[in-house]
Amino acid sequence: MPPIESLAPPARSPWRTLGLVVLRCYLLAAVIALAARAVQIALGTG
């Protein structure tokens, strides 16, 4: 197996870009939900 430094980066395509945007939005939504839940627990309302 070649070293990772010698591999070419993956080709950019509209579908790959869309997939990455969707994953980032999902991650952001998960972080916001966790933060909201932590605030609820800290305030004793959850």
WOSULLIN-V919373 format. One line per field, one symbol per residue. phi: phi as a letter, one per 30 degrees, with the letter a starting at -180 (. if undefined). burial: b if it has 16 or more other ideal C-beta (glycine too) atoms within 10 Angstrom, else e. Layout:
phi: ???
burial: ???
This chain:
phi: .dddddddddddbedddddddddddddddddddddddddddddicb
burial: eeeeeeeeeeeeeeeeeeeeeeeeeeeeeeeeeeeeeeeeeeeeee
